Structure formats: structure tokens, C-alpha cells
Amino acid sequence: FDKLLYVGVNEERDSQLRVLAAITRKFSLDPSVDLSAVIERCPRAVTGADLYSLCADAMMGAVKERVQQLEDGHQQQTPEPLVKMEHFLQAANRLQPSVCVSELQRYERIRKQYSAPDSPAVSLAR
């Protein structure tokens, strides 16, 4: 390899919040939804894929609720499901990070090994 590119897991809550906001930008969110509180319920080392999974799970909860409402004969002004804070909290409780701590530590060791000034990978890139 000429270059090593390592994109680690961003543990900054503000960055994670921006990712979550981007994923949910087209969702119909209930006013009760506080995305900052959702992020605080997530593990620190959560990936973008994990946040996508969280949102998909929350949306599925909203869809199931909407289907139940329709089956019960309740009509609403909009047919699309409304994602509520409770859907996000339930999804956050079920969230399993896609990368475990030991894998993150392994990737970090590899990054350090190949980004050291005397490493062959770095000298090839010069």
C-alpha cells in the first residue's frame, strides 16, 4: 500500500448528533424527540452504521404503531408514521455496537504500527 487511511470511530457526541440529524432529516418526528438525549443513551463508540440501525429500528417501531392504529380504525391526517422519543429510547436500549471495544483497540494498534515514522508503509508513501 502506498498510503494508510484509517477512519476511526468518532466518539464526539456533537459529531454523532450531526450524523443522527442527517439520518432523520426526512423522518416525521414527534415534538417529544430530543436527538441529544438519544445520543446520550448510545454507547460512546457508536459508528454511523450503528446510528443508521438505531434510526431504522425506531422507524420500525413507529410503523408498527401506525399499522396498529389503522387496524383499530384510528385515522390520522397524515399516513406516514410519526417517530416518537419512546421509539428512539426503545431502539437505543436494543442497540448493539457493530464494532466491539477489543476490535477498536486492535485497529488502533494497527494504525499506530503503520503510522510510526520508521514503519515501511510510511517510508513507501514518501
C-alpha positions in Angstrom: 0.0 0.0 0.0 1.2 3.5 -0.7 -0.9 5.1 2.0 -2.7 4.1 5.1 -6.1 5.6 5.6 -7.7 4.9 8.9 -11.1 6.3 9.8 -11.7 5.5 13.4 -14.9 5.7 15.3 -15.8 9.3 16.2 -16.7 9.4 19.9 -17.6 13.1 20.0 -21.2 13.5 20.9 -21.6 16.6 18.8 -20.4 14.8 15.6 -22.7 11.8 16.4 -25.6 14.2 16.8 -25.0 15.7 13.4 -24.9 12.2 11.9 -28.2 11.3 13.7 -29.8 14.6 12.5 -28.7 13.9 8.9 -30.2 10.3 9.0 -33.5 11.5 10.5 -33.9 14.7 8.3 -36.8 13.2 6.3 -38.5 11.5 9.3 -41.7 12.8 10.7 -40.5 13.4 14.3 -42.8 14.0 17.2 -42.1 17.2 19.1 -41.1 15.0 22.1 -38.0 13.8 20.2 -34.7 15.1 21.7 -31.9 13.8 19.5 -29.3 14.9 22.0 -30.9 12.7 24.6 -31.0 9.9 22.2 -27.2 10.2 21.5 -26.6 10.2 25.3 -28.3 6.9 25.6 -25.9 5.4 23.0 -22.6 3.8 23.6 -19.6 6.2 23.3 -18.0 4.3 20.4 -21.1 4.2 18.1 -20.5 4.2 14.3 -22.5 5.8 11.6 -23.8 2.3 10.7 -24.9 1.9 14.3 -26.8 5.2 14.2 -28.5 4.2 11.0 -29.5 0.9 12.6 -30.9 2.8 15.6 -33.0 5.0 13.3 -34.2 2.1 11.3 -35.3 0.3 14.5 -37.0 3.5 15.8 -38.8 3.9 12.4 -39.9 0.3 12.5 -41.4 0.9 16.0 -43.3 3.9 14.6 -44.5 1.9 11.6 -45.8 -0.9 13.8 -47.6 1.6 15.9 -49.2 3.2 12.9 -50.3 -0.1 11.5 -51.9 -0.9 14.8 -53.7 2.4 14.8 -55.1 1.8 11.3 -56.2 -1.7 12.3 -58.0 -0.2 15.3 -59.8 2.3 13.0 -57.9 5.4 14.0 -57.5 7.8 11.2 -54.8 10.5 11.2 -54.2 13.5 9.0 -51.0 12.1 7.6 -50.5 8.4 6.6 -46.8 8.5 7.4 -45.6 7.2 10.8 -44.7 9.6 13.5 -41.4 8.7 15.2 -41.6 9.4 18.9 -39.0 9.7 21.6 -40.2 6.4 23.1 -39.3 4.7 19.7 -35.8 6.0 19.9 -35.3 5.1 23.5 -36.5 1.5 22.9 -34.2 1.3 19.9 -31.3 2.6 21.9 -31.9 0.0 24.6 -31.6 -2.7 21.9 -28.6 -1.2 20.1 -25.6 -3.4 19.9 -22.4 -1.7 18.7 -21.2 -3.2 15.4 -17.5 -2.9 16.5 -16.6 -4.2 19.9 -14.1 -2.5 22.2 -11.4 -5.2 21.6 -11.7 -4.7 17.8 -11.4 -0.9 18.2 -8.2 -1.5 20.3 -6.8 -3.8 17.7 -7.5 -1.3 14.9 -5.8 1.4 16.9 -2.7 -0.8 17.4 -2.5 -1.4 13.7 -2.9 2.3 13.0 -0.1 3.1 15.4 2.1 0.4 13.9 1.8 1.6 10.4 1.8 5.3 11.1 5.1 5.2 13.1 7.8 7.3 11.4 10.1 4.2 10.8 7.3 1.9 9.5 7.8 0.5 6.0 4.3 1.6 5.0 5.1 5.2 5.7 8.5 5.1 4.1 6.9 3.7 0.9 4.5 6.6 0.8 7.2 9.3 0.8 
